[in-house]
Amino acid sequence: MTPHIIDWLGFAAAGLTTFAFVPQALLSLRTRDVSGVSLGMYCAFTGGVSLWLFYGLLLESWPLIVSNAVTLGLAVSILAMKLVYGRRTQRTG
């Protein structure tokens, strides 16, 4: 396979996995309901995505860089909401 085809394969895979995450992230951002979100899981997930992004940067792999930068932005948003709104729910609940 040529490098060009391999990059497009990477973009297709990255696009599917990243955009599969978008509806849930947008729902959480819109409703501010993060009661079903595990803090430990999102900390691990956000750390993992950060490492994938760093790995992509080291390899200069645009499919890895773009997809993980987008996913990291969404994951950090949800993690921040969990930290802010999760504490509010605990105090009021």
C-alpha positions as CSV (number, residue, x, y, z in Angstrom):
1,M,0.0,0.0,0.0
2,T,1.2,3.5,-0.7
3,P,1.6,6.0,2.1
4,H,-1.2,8.1,0.6
5,I,-3.7,5.2,0.9
6,I,-2.4,4.4,4.4
7,D,-3.0,8.0,5.5
8,W,-6.6,8.0,4.1
9,L,-7.2,4.7,5.9
10,G,-6.0,6.4,9.1
11,F,-8.2,9.4,8.5
12,A,-11.3,7.2,7.9
13,A,-10.7,5.2,11.1
14,A,-10.0,8.3,13.1
15,G,-13.0,10.1,11.7
16,L,-15.4,7.2,12.6
17,T,-14.1,6.8,16.1
18,T,-13.9,10.6,16.8
19,F,-17.3,11.4,15.3
20,A,-18.9,8.5,17.1
21,F,-17.9,10.3,20.3
22,V,-19.4,13.7,19.3
23,P,-23.1,13.1,19.8
24,Q,-22.6,12.0,23.5
25,A,-20.2,14.9,24.1
26,L,-22.7,17.4,22.6
27,L,-25.6,16.0,24.6
28,S,-23.5,16.3,27.8
29,L,-22.5,19.8,26.9
30,R,-26.1,20.8,26.1
31,T,-27.8,19.2,29.1
32,R,-25.0,19.6,31.6
33,D,-26.0,16.2,32.8
34,V,-22.8,14.2,33.6
35,S,-24.4,12.0,36.3
36,G,-23.7,8.9,34.2
37,V,-20.1,9.9,33.6
38,S,-17.4,8.0,35.6
39,L,-14.8,10.5,36.8
40,G,-12.1,7.8,37.0
41,M,-12.9,6.6,33.4
42,Y,-12.8,10.1,32.0
43,C,-9.5,10.9,33.7
44,A,-8.0,7.7,32.2
45,F,-9.6,8.4,28.8
46,T,-8.4,12.0,28.7
47,G,-4.9,10.9,29.7
48,G,-4.9,8.2,27.0
49,V,-6.1,10.6,24.3
50,S,-3.4,13.1,25.4
51,L,-0.8,10.3,24.9
52,W,-2.2,9.3,21.5
53,L,-2.0,13.0,20.5
54,F,1.6,13.2,21.7
55,Y,2.4,9.9,19.9
56,G,0.9,11.3,16.7
57,L,2.9,14.5,17.0
58,L,6.1,12.5,17.4
59,L,5.2,10.4,14.3
60,E,4.0,13.4,12.4
61,S,0.8,11.4,11.6
62,W,-1.9,13.8,10.7
63,P,-4.8,11.3,11.2
64,L,-3.6,10.7,14.8
65,I,-3.0,14.4,15.4
66,V,-6.3,15.7,14.1
67,S,-8.6,13.0,15.5
68,N,-7.0,13.1,19.0
69,A,-6.9,16.9,19.1
70,V,-10.6,17.0,18.5
71,T,-11.4,14.1,20.9
72,L,-9.1,15.7,23.6
73,G,-11.0,19.0,23.3
74,L,-14.4,17.2,23.8
75,A,-13.0,14.9,26.6
76,V,-11.5,17.8,28.5
77,S,-14.9,19.7,28.2
78,I,-16.8,16.7,29.6
79,L,-14.2,16.1,32.3
80,A,-14.3,19.8,33.4
81,M,-18.1,19.6,33.5
82,K,-17.9,16.4,35.6
83,L,-15.6,18.2,38.1
84,V,-17.8,21.3,38.3
85,Y,-21.4,19.9,37.9
86,G,-20.7,16.6,39.6
87,R,-19.8,18.4,42.8
88,R,-22.9,20.5,42.6
89,T,-25.0,17.4,42.2
90,Q,-23.4,15.8,45.2
91,R,-24.0,18.9,47.4
92,T,-27.7,19.2,46.4
93,G,-28.4,15.5,46.2
